[in-house]
Amino acid sequence: MGQKIGVLVVDDSAFMRRAISTILENEADMTVVATARSGEEAITKALQLNPDVITMDVEMPGMGGLEAVRQIVADHRIPIIMCSSLTREGAETTFRALELGAVDFISKPDAAYVNITDVARDLVAKIRAVSRRGAQPAQPIVHAPPPIEQAPRIIAPPPVARPRHTGRFEVVAIGTSTGGPVALSHVVPMLPANFPLPLLIVQHMPMGFTRPLADRLNALSKLAVHEALNGMILEAGTALVVPSGKQVELRRRGADTEVRLVDDDGHSLHVPSVDHMTAQVAQAYGPSAIGVILTGMGQDGVRGLRKLKERGGYVLGQDEATCVVYGMPRAAAKEGLVDREAPLDDISPILVGLASVAKS
């Protein structure tokens, strides 16, 4: 086996340092190179030890996680995963850390946390994903450095055969995971107030974080952005974020499409799932649907996007150079499901161009 992934664990809580260290030391391919109790100590140890990944507490006395992230990303380009408390304030601070250059986050386990196994699995998977490349800055760079382990170049098969397009788009479905909050902030706020299509968004994140994400995007955007509620109608110029812990179903009622939030049937790895959402959009809209697959690890979205393509929809994917993790877009491209790949900051202009077809 190759060299282990070295992790620096930063938290002012002795319990959290032990909990995270125990999780990581149980993995054969990981080792905790050191722990730190403050932002200042984190910066010093990052310079001394050059770990592959850092887990960083959001709130610490003295120099907090935000300033530590800012300095480490600027000087050392080490991927940082934030450990966030399940509070509104914790969520907002976490989103700020992502904008400063942290690559992802987990919800913080505590003494009363019954599902620590899920937190452990999530953290381990994210460390493996982001350790393969340097942390991306908040603003995607034009010429991103290649991954440390360069993935083989994909030669996509021909796109899935699909019916002739009707020439009218009616909805945009966006799926994303690792790196998604920042990616969404480069897409949704760039759309004009008169954007003629509704947007439905699935972002993998823990319970309690989708509402602050929607509120943050709403404050930045000309469109209205809300966390989806049962019975909402998809409306032009409005984006709905599917809440954590629920799957979305769509019901066409004449000219309206109603959102229904349901419990997962136990078969999905992610709740909400990009696969489930895009399959629902494919069924409700067929060739009038645009699917967008952004940065994220894994391959959630492939099955749903295949259904969307089979019904005649159009799929836009984020390119590798601007992804934090080129997992979900890569999986869709590898299956021939992506009509066009583009850098992150080109996604919104392309959507505006596609949406203009809806008014023709």
PLY file of the C-alpha trace (Angstrom):
ply
format ascii 1.0
element vertex 360
property float x
property float y
property float z
element edge 359
property int vertex1
property int vertex2
end_header
0.00 0.00 0.00
1.18 3.54 -0.75
1.90 6.34 1.65
-0.85 7.15 4.11
-2.91 10.35 3.93
-1.59 12.63 6.66
-4.26 14.66 8.46
-3.90 17.59 10.87
-6.88 17.72 13.26
-7.69 21.21 14.58
-10.22 21.77 17.38
-10.19 23.51 20.74
-12.20 20.63 22.25
-10.17 17.68 23.56
-13.21 15.46 22.99
-13.43 16.46 19.32
-9.70 16.00 18.75
-9.92 12.48 20.20
-13.16 11.63 18.34
-11.87 12.70 14.92
-8.43 11.19 15.51
-9.99 7.85 16.47
-12.13 7.87 13.33
-9.13 8.51 11.10
-6.66 6.17 12.80
-9.13 3.31 12.22
-8.60 3.75 8.46
-5.69 1.80 7.00
-4.79 4.56 4.52
-4.88 7.49 6.98
-2.80 8.80 9.86
-3.16 11.80 12.15
0.15 13.64 11.86
-0.72 16.07 14.68
-3.54 17.89 16.47
-3.91 21.60 17.20
-6.07 23.58 19.62
-6.15 26.98 17.92
-5.90 28.74 14.60
-2.40 29.98 15.41
-1.22 26.45 16.24
-2.88 25.13 13.08
-0.94 27.57 10.89
2.35 26.70 12.58
1.83 22.94 12.27
0.58 23.23 8.70
3.87 24.92 7.80
6.00 22.43 9.76
4.27 19.20 8.75
2.65 19.96 5.37
-0.29 17.55 5.94
-2.33 16.23 3.03
-5.62 17.43 4.57
-6.68 19.55 7.57
-9.92 19.21 9.53
-10.71 22.62 11.02
-13.07 23.67 13.79
-15.18 26.68 12.81
-15.19 28.44 16.18
-12.11 28.60 18.43
-10.83 31.14 20.95
-8.15 33.51 19.71
-7.69 33.07 15.98
-10.80 31.27 14.75
-11.21 28.87 11.88
-11.98 31.58 9.31
-8.68 33.44 9.65
-6.76 30.16 9.84
-8.39 29.02 6.59
-7.57 32.32 4.91
-3.86 32.09 5.78
-3.39 28.37 5.15
-5.11 28.43 1.74
-3.18 31.54 0.69
0.23 30.25 1.78
0.12 26.44 1.65
-2.81 25.29 -0.56
-3.67 22.43 1.79
-7.25 21.11 1.45
-9.31 22.03 4.51
-12.54 20.35 5.66
-14.51 22.39 8.18
-16.22 20.82 11.21
-19.39 22.83 11.74
-21.86 22.91 14.62
-25.51 22.24 13.79
-26.60 25.82 14.36
-27.62 28.69 12.12
-24.51 30.62 13.14
-22.34 27.57 12.53
-23.81 27.14 9.04
-23.30 30.77 8.07
-19.69 30.75 9.31
-19.08 27.49 7.44
-20.31 28.97 4.17
-17.95 31.90 4.70
-15.07 29.45 5.25
-15.92 27.75 1.95
-15.84 31.12 0.19
-12.38 31.71 1.68
-11.09 28.43 0.24
-12.08 25.49 2.47
-13.10 22.63 0.19
-15.92 21.03 2.18
-17.42 20.51 5.63
-19.03 17.96 7.92
-21.47 18.42 10.77
-19.67 18.16 14.08
-20.22 14.96 16.07
-20.74 15.44 19.80
-21.28 13.33 22.89
-25.01 13.06 22.19
-24.67 12.39 18.47
-26.27 9.01 17.78
-25.25 8.74 14.14
-21.50 9.18 14.54
-20.99 6.28 12.11
-22.54 8.40 9.33
-20.33 11.37 10.24
-17.26 9.11 10.23
-18.11 7.63 6.82
-18.73 11.10 5.40
-15.48 12.54 6.77
-13.36 9.62 5.58
-14.85 9.75 2.07
-14.27 13.49 1.82
-10.68 13.26 3.02
-9.94 10.61 0.39
-11.55 12.74 -2.32
-9.88 16.08 -1.58
-6.46 14.71 -0.62
-5.75 14.03 -4.28
-5.40 17.72 -5.12
-4.55 21.08 -3.56
-7.34 23.19 -2.10
-9.08 25.35 -4.68
-9.46 29.04 -3.83
-12.92 30.52 -3.39
-12.71 32.19 -6.81
-12.09 29.46 -9.40
-8.84 30.15 -11.23
-8.59 30.18 -15.01
-5.73 27.70 -15.26
-6.17 25.28 -12.37
-3.18 23.13 -11.39
-3.47 19.48 -12.37
-4.49 16.99 -9.69
-1.64 15.34 -7.80
-2.93 12.03 -9.13
-3.89 12.89 -12.69
-7.05 11.07 -13.73
-6.91 9.42 -17.15
-8.34 11.56 -19.93
-11.92 10.60 -20.65
-12.96 9.85 -24.17
-16.71 10.02 -23.83
-18.86 7.65 -25.88
-21.41 9.20 -28.22
-24.30 10.85 -26.34
-27.30 8.67 -25.57
-29.73 8.70 -28.49
-32.66 10.97 -27.75
-35.75 12.30 -29.50
-35.61 15.50 -31.53
-35.80 18.50 -29.20
-39.05 20.47 -29.10
-37.19 23.79 -29.02
-38.63 24.92 -25.68
-37.04 24.58 -22.25
-39.17 24.85 -19.12
-36.97 23.97 -16.14
-33.35 23.76 -14.89
-32.33 20.96 -12.49
-28.95 21.44 -10.75
-27.11 18.73 -8.80
-23.90 19.18 -6.81
-21.98 17.98 -3.75
-18.40 18.73 -2.61
-17.61 22.33 -3.51
-21.26 22.96 -4.34
-22.09 25.92 -2.07
-19.38 28.04 -3.69
-20.19 26.72 -7.17
-23.85 27.61 -6.70
-22.83 31.12 -5.63
-21.15 31.47 -9.04
-24.22 30.27 -10.93
-27.50 31.33 -9.31
-26.58 34.96 -8.46
-25.33 35.48 -12.03
-28.76 34.78 -13.53
-30.86 37.85 -14.42
-34.06 38.78 -12.59
-36.09 38.00 -15.71
-34.66 34.48 -16.12
-37.69 32.71 -17.60
-37.28 29.24 -16.07
-37.63 27.77 -12.57
-34.60 26.08 -10.96
-34.61 23.00 -8.74
-31.39 22.39 -6.77
-30.02 19.36 -4.93
-26.92 20.01 -2.81
-25.61 17.19 -0.63
-25.27 18.54 2.91
-26.21 17.62 6.48
-29.60 18.29 8.04
-30.11 21.93 8.95
-27.82 23.44 6.31
-30.06 23.71 3.23
-32.19 26.54 4.67
-29.16 28.78 5.43
-27.77 27.90 1.98
-31.03 28.99 0.31
-31.14 32.19 2.38
-27.53 32.99 1.49
-28.13 32.46 -2.23
-31.33 34.52 -2.00
-29.42 37.45 -0.47
-26.86 37.29 -3.31
-29.28 36.75 -6.19
-31.67 38.67 -8.37
-33.85 35.54 -8.42
-35.89 34.41 -5.43
-34.24 31.42 -3.74
-36.08 29.35 -1.12
-35.74 26.05 0.65
-38.50 23.95 -0.92
-41.71 23.30 1.01
-44.52 20.85 0.30
-47.01 22.21 -2.20
-44.77 24.90 -3.70
-45.19 25.49 -7.43
-42.16 25.74 -9.71
-42.18 29.32 -11.00
-40.07 31.22 -13.52
-37.26 33.18 -11.91
-37.41 31.18 -8.67
-34.92 28.60 -7.39
-35.91 25.93 -4.87
-33.31 24.06 -2.80
-34.47 20.56 -1.82
-34.14 20.22 1.98
-31.73 17.75 3.54
-33.42 14.54 4.64
-36.13 14.60 1.95
-36.53 13.47 -1.63
-38.45 15.59 -4.11
-41.32 14.46 -6.32
-43.01 16.55 -9.00
-46.70 16.52 -9.94
-47.92 18.23 -13.08
-51.30 19.92 -12.58
-52.22 21.54 -15.86
-49.70 24.31 -16.47
-48.34 24.06 -12.91
-45.77 21.69 -11.42
-46.17 21.04 -7.70
-43.30 20.07 -5.39
-43.87 17.19 -2.99
-41.29 16.29 -0.33
-41.21 12.64 0.68
-39.14 10.32 2.85
-36.51 8.23 1.14
-37.38 4.61 0.44
-34.06 3.47 1.90
-32.40 2.83 -1.46
-30.56 6.15 -1.90
-27.05 6.85 -0.68
-27.87 10.57 -0.60
-31.02 12.25 0.69
-31.80 14.33 -1.27
-30.45 12.54 -4.31
-29.53 14.09 -7.66
-30.59 10.83 -9.31
-34.06 11.02 -7.75
-34.51 14.71 -8.56
-33.37 14.51 -12.19
-35.48 11.39 -12.79
-38.52 13.29 -11.51
-37.68 16.26 -13.74
-37.26 13.91 -16.72
-40.67 12.37 -16.08
-42.42 15.71 -15.61
-40.71 17.74 -18.36
-39.06 15.33 -20.82
-37.31 17.22 -23.65
-38.08 20.57 -21.99
-35.62 19.94 -19.13
-32.05 21.19 -18.67
-29.88 19.19 -16.28
-26.74 20.75 -14.75
-24.16 18.62 -12.94
-21.60 20.53 -10.87
-18.61 19.67 -8.67
-18.96 16.72 -6.33
-17.54 13.33 -5.41
-19.14 10.06 -6.44
-21.58 9.47 -9.26
-24.94 10.62 -7.95
-26.85 11.95 -10.96
-25.80 9.40 -13.57
-28.99 7.31 -13.40
-31.29 10.32 -13.30
-29.48 12.17 -16.07
-29.65 9.07 -18.22
-33.45 9.17 -17.89
-33.43 12.88 -18.68
-31.37 12.27 -21.82
-33.59 9.39 -22.90
-36.57 11.74 -22.68
-34.77 14.30 -24.85
-33.40 16.70 -22.22
-30.15 18.67 -22.35
-27.25 18.24 -19.90
-24.57 20.77 -19.00
-21.53 19.73 -16.94
-18.87 21.68 -15.04
-15.39 21.13 -16.42
-12.57 19.46 -14.50
-10.36 22.55 -14.17
-12.92 24.47 -12.07
-14.28 21.57 -9.99
-13.17 21.06 -6.39
-13.77 17.36 -7.05
-14.37 16.23 -10.63
-16.40 13.20 -9.62
-20.08 13.66 -10.43
-19.48 15.60 -13.69
-16.81 13.08 -14.70
-19.13 10.12 -14.10
-21.86 11.72 -16.24
-19.40 12.65 -19.00
-17.92 9.15 -19.01
-21.39 7.74 -19.70
-21.92 10.13 -22.63
-24.66 12.04 -20.84
-23.16 15.55 -21.01
-23.99 17.66 -24.08
-21.55 20.40 -23.13
-18.81 20.88 -20.50
-17.94 24.40 -19.40
-15.95 26.32 -16.77
-17.97 27.28 -13.71
-18.30 30.97 -14.59
-19.64 30.09 -18.05
-22.56 28.03 -16.70
-24.91 30.97 -16.10
-24.37 32.64 -19.51
-24.97 29.29 -21.19
-28.20 28.82 -19.21
-29.36 32.29 -20.22
-28.70 31.39 -23.85
-30.56 28.08 -23.56
-33.46 29.70 -21.70
-33.91 32.26 -24.44
-35.15 29.38 -26.59
-38.13 29.19 -24.23
-39.37 32.56 -25.47
-38.98 31.86 -29.16
0 1
1 2
2 3
3 4
4 5
5 6
6 7
7 8
8 9
9 10
10 11
11 12
12 13
13 14
14 15
15 16
16 17
17 18
18 19
19 20
20 21
21 22
22 23
23 24
24 25
25 26
26 27
27 28
28 29
29 30
30 31
31 32
32 33
33 34
34 35
35 36
36 37
37 38
38 39
39 40
40 41
41 42
42 43
43 44
44 45
45 46
46 47
47 48
48 49
49 50
50 51
51 52
52 53
53 54
54 55
55 56
56 57
57 58
58 59
59 60
60 61
61 62
62 63
63 64
64 65
65 66
66 67
67 68
68 69
69 70
70 71
71 72
72 73
73 74
74 75
75 76
76 77
77 78
78 79
79 80
80 81
81 82
82 83
83 84
84 85
85 86
86 87
87 88
88 89
89 90
90 91
91 92
92 93
93 94
94 95
95 96
96 97
97 98
98 99
99 100
100 101
101 102
102 103
103 104
104 105
105 106
106 107
107 108
108 109
109 110
110 111
111 112
112 113
113 114
114 115
115 116
116 117
117 118
118 119
119 120
120 121
121 122
122 123
123 124
124 125
125 126
126 127
127 128
128 129
129 130
130 131
131 132
132 133
133 134
134 135
135 136
136 137
137 138
138 139
139 140
140 141
141 142
142 143
143 144
144 145
145 146
146 147
147 148
148 149
149 150
150 151
151 152
152 153
153 154
154 155
155 156
156 157
157 158
158 159
159 160
160 161
161 162
162 163
163 164
164 165
165 166
166 167
167 168
168 169
169 170
170 171
171 172
172 173
173 174
174 175
175 176
176 177
177 178
178 179
179 180
180 181
181 182
182 183
183 184
184 185
185 186
186 187
187 188
188 189
189 190
190 191
191 192
192 193
193 194
194 195
195 196
196 197
197 198
198 199
199 200
200 201
201 202
202 203
203 204
204 205
205 206
206 207
207 208
208 209
209 210
210 211
211 212
212 213
213 214
214 215
215 216
216 217
217 218
218 219
219 220
220 221
221 222
222 223
223 224
224 225
225 226
226 227
227 228
228 229
229 230
230 231
231 232
232 233
233 234
234 235
235 236
236 237
237 238
238 239
239 240
240 241
241 242
242 243
243 244
244 245
245 246
246 247
247 248
248 249
249 250
250 251
251 252
252 253
253 254
254 255
255 256
256 257
257 258
258 259
259 260
260 261
261 262
262 263
263 264
264 265
265 266
266 267
267 268
268 269
269 270
270 271
271 272
272 273
273 274
274 275
275 276
276 277
277 278
278 279
279 280
280 281
281 282
282 283
283 284
284 285
285 286
286 287
287 288
288 289
289 290
290 291
291 292
292 293
293 294
294 295
295 296
296 297
297 298
298 299
299 300
300 301
301 302
302 303
303 304
304 305
305 306
306 307
307 308
308 309
309 310
310 311
311 312
312 313
313 314
314 315
315 316
316 317
317 318
318 319
319 320
320 321
321 322
322 323
323 324
324 325
325 326
326 327
327 328
328 329
329 330
330 331
331 332
332 333
333 334
334 335
335 336
336 337
337 338
338 339
339 340
340 341
341 342
342 343
343 344
344 345
345 346
346 347
347 348
348 349
349 350
350 351
351 352
352 353
353 354
354 355
355 356
356 357
357 358
358 359
